[in-house]
Amino acid sequence: MDLAYSPALSSHIRTEWREGVQQLRVLPRRNLKIVGAAFGLVLAHQLQGISHLFRKRGWFDDAMMGFIALCLFMLLFAFVGEFFGTETWSVSHGELIVSRGIGPLRRIFLYRVGDLRELVSGDPKGEDGKARIHYVFYKPKSGAVRFVYRGKTVHLADWIDEAEGEVIVRWLQPKLPRSASEIVTGLGYQG
């Protein structure tokens, strides 16, 4: 696997060459040491509080323990996605490829470049003005970069600010057809 890094475009955006294709990597915006320590303390406290379920128990206690373990696993999965997940952008073979995930566990979204319209940067907060939790394996409902694809508005780069969203848009514009940046009134809708 051929991998080469280039200088940073901003504090959370890096370019890299992977197997002959230039990619943009959006890094997470988190203080991992503080958040990791806090999460460890919360998890340790929660496990101490449910330790009574490990004693002699019946079927209901087993089911409840399974439910609690599932919830803790989902919390851990959300934590890892929120604080360690990245997003990569590349344009190859007529497609915009956006990959979101953690290491080799990635979800890939493909968009034909001929169907992209209204590529712009904007406020990463939702319509209600609130920031969203970053679930790395789902499509975001808001983000610093948005475009219209086949009649639906697509939001990406949900954990960076508007200025860094503009960096992504400027990086993509020479790689996409001119029609991708054209603003067509009434074309997109939230969906």
C-alpha positions as MATLAB code, in Angstrom:
seq = 'MDLAYSPALSSHIRTEWREGVQQLRVLPRRNLKIVGAAFGLVLAHQLQGISHLFRKRGWFDDAMMGFIALCLFMLLFAFVGEFFGTETWSVSHGELIVSRGIGPLRRIFLYRVGDLRELVSGDPKGEDGKARIHYVFYKPKSGAVRFVYRGKTVHLADWIDEAEGEVIVRWLQPKLPRSASEIVTGLGYQG';
ca = [
       0.000    0.000    0.000;
       1.514    3.267   -1.169;
       0.913    6.118    1.303;
       2.460    9.591    1.387;
       1.429   12.569    3.517;
       1.405   16.196    2.395;
       1.386   19.372    4.479;
      -1.740   20.196    6.450;
      -4.376   22.438    4.853;
      -5.711   23.408    8.277;
      -5.460   22.161   11.848;
      -7.841   19.235   11.197;
      -7.437   18.637    7.456;
      -4.540   16.771    5.844;
      -3.871   15.658    2.286;
      -2.328   12.309    1.510;
      -1.607   10.146   -1.490;
      -2.891    6.583   -1.229;
      -2.348    4.194   -4.126;
      -1.954    7.039   -6.617;
      -5.077    8.961   -5.545;
      -4.939   12.191   -3.574;
      -7.176   12.107   -0.508;
      -8.282   14.689    1.984;
      -8.393   13.411    5.566;
     -10.550   15.245    8.106;
      -9.234   14.512   11.589;
     -11.404   14.490   14.730;
     -11.564   17.646   16.807;
     -11.283   16.234   20.298;
      -8.883   16.346   23.229;
      -8.506   12.598   23.454;
      -6.549   12.443   26.721;
      -9.119   14.348   28.751;
     -12.148   12.710   27.174;
     -10.602    9.220   27.389;
      -9.826    9.655   31.070;
     -13.328   10.963   31.783;
     -14.928    8.099   29.857;
     -12.779    5.561   31.747;
     -13.893    6.968   35.095;
     -17.569    6.966   34.103;
     -17.350    3.395   32.796;
     -15.554    2.181   35.935;
     -18.226    3.800   38.107;
     -21.022    2.208   36.076;
     -19.456   -1.249   36.246;
     -19.073   -0.919   40.011;
     -22.748    0.003   40.297;
     -23.970   -3.072   38.417;
     -21.613   -5.595   40.023;
     -24.465   -6.930   42.187;
     -25.908   -8.536   39.037;
     -22.958  -10.938   38.881;
     -24.055  -12.703   42.065;
     -26.631  -15.527   42.153;
     -29.396  -14.560   39.770;
     -32.377  -15.786   37.765;
     -33.334  -15.441   34.098;
     -34.591  -11.859   34.474;
     -31.279  -10.755   35.959;
     -29.445  -12.445   33.080;
     -31.610  -10.592   30.555;
     -31.124   -7.302   32.392;
     -27.344   -7.843   32.519;
     -27.344   -8.595   28.780;
     -29.281   -5.382   28.133;
     -26.884   -3.344   30.272;
     -23.872   -4.933   28.561;
     -25.388   -4.119   25.152;
     -25.961   -0.496   26.211;
     -22.371   -0.225   27.472;
     -21.089   -1.705   24.203;
     -23.151    0.804   22.206;
     -21.831    3.633   24.395;
     -18.271    2.447   23.843;
     -18.882    2.146   20.084;
     -20.321    5.678   19.965;
     -17.388    6.993   22.004;
     -14.813    5.414   19.715;
     -16.615    6.697   16.624;
     -17.036   10.161   18.071;
     -13.464   10.662   19.153;
     -11.338    8.484   16.879;
     -13.271    8.418   13.604;
     -12.055   10.224   10.496;
     -13.528   11.189    7.174;
     -11.609   10.904    3.892;
     -12.514   12.573    0.599;
     -11.238   11.695   -2.863;
     -12.338   11.959   -6.484;
     -11.586    8.960   -8.666;
     -13.106    7.473  -11.831;
     -15.906   10.046  -11.989;
     -17.027    9.565   -8.398;
     -16.712   11.576   -5.219;
     -15.740    9.023   -2.581;
     -16.387    9.913    1.055;
     -15.259    7.355    3.593;
     -16.169    7.616    7.275;
     -14.910    5.279    9.956;
     -12.176    4.104   12.257;
      -9.096    2.511   10.728;
     -10.182   -0.325    8.417;
     -13.798   -0.211    9.709;
     -15.203    2.321    7.261;
     -18.456    3.156    5.555;
     -18.049    4.467    2.034;
     -20.447    6.846    0.283;
     -20.134    7.172   -3.514;
     -21.507   10.143   -5.440;
     -21.291   10.459   -9.240;
     -19.659   13.818   -9.917;
     -22.039   14.566  -12.805;
     -24.998   14.534  -10.398;
     -23.497   16.918   -7.800;
     -24.919   20.434   -7.518;
     -24.629   23.372   -5.144;
     -21.379   22.354   -3.413;
     -20.922   24.915   -0.623;
     -19.603   25.258    2.883;
     -21.862   26.382    5.659;
     -22.633   26.379    9.338;
     -22.039   22.842   10.662;
     -24.843   23.138   13.205;
     -28.292   21.801   12.487;
     -31.296   23.858   11.461;
     -32.065   24.425   15.140;
     -28.575   25.881   15.738;
     -27.385   22.984   17.892;
     -24.268   20.928   17.266;
     -24.858   17.238   16.645;
     -23.089   14.212   18.070;
     -20.781   12.734   15.454;
     -21.751    9.149   14.629;
     -18.976    8.076   12.333;
     -20.871    5.311   10.506;
     -24.013    7.323    9.707;
     -24.672   10.107    7.265;
     -24.695   13.379    9.182;
     -27.843   15.491    9.367;
     -25.771   18.689    9.353;
     -22.220   19.551    8.404;
     -19.718   22.137    7.221;
     -19.941   20.888    3.608;
     -23.171   20.289    1.781;
     -24.294   19.611   -1.758;
     -27.354   18.482   -3.635;
     -27.183   14.963   -5.030;
     -30.092   13.701   -7.123;
     -32.522   16.091   -5.487;
     -31.471   15.510   -1.876;
     -29.228   17.665    0.276;
     -26.191   15.764    1.566;
     -24.293   17.045    4.611;
     -20.738   15.955    5.421;
     -17.793   17.053    7.592;
     -20.036   17.447   10.620;
     -17.372   18.060   13.255;
     -15.391   20.902   11.680;
     -16.231   24.590   11.430;
     -17.352   26.607    8.410;
     -13.849   27.903    7.580;
     -12.501   24.344    7.388;
     -15.543   23.381    5.324;
     -14.483   26.076    2.862;
     -11.015   24.453    2.688;
     -12.670   21.187    1.622;
     -14.835   22.947   -0.979;
     -11.800   24.748   -2.440;
      -9.885   21.451   -2.568;
     -12.764   19.695   -4.358;
     -13.669   22.399   -6.908;
     -10.803   21.766   -9.379;
     -11.481   18.012   -9.225;
     -15.212   18.283   -9.973;
     -17.107   19.563  -13.023;
     -18.136   23.215  -12.980;
     -21.789   22.189  -12.611;
     -21.065   20.857   -9.103;
     -20.539   24.388   -7.773;
     -23.462   26.004   -9.571;
     -26.241   27.232   -7.334;
     -29.646   26.357   -8.781;
     -32.543   27.917   -6.886;
     -35.029   25.403   -5.529;
     -33.039   22.313   -6.549;
     -32.203   20.958   -3.104;
     -34.323   20.155   -0.118;
     -33.592   18.693    3.265;
     -33.824   14.957    3.008;
];
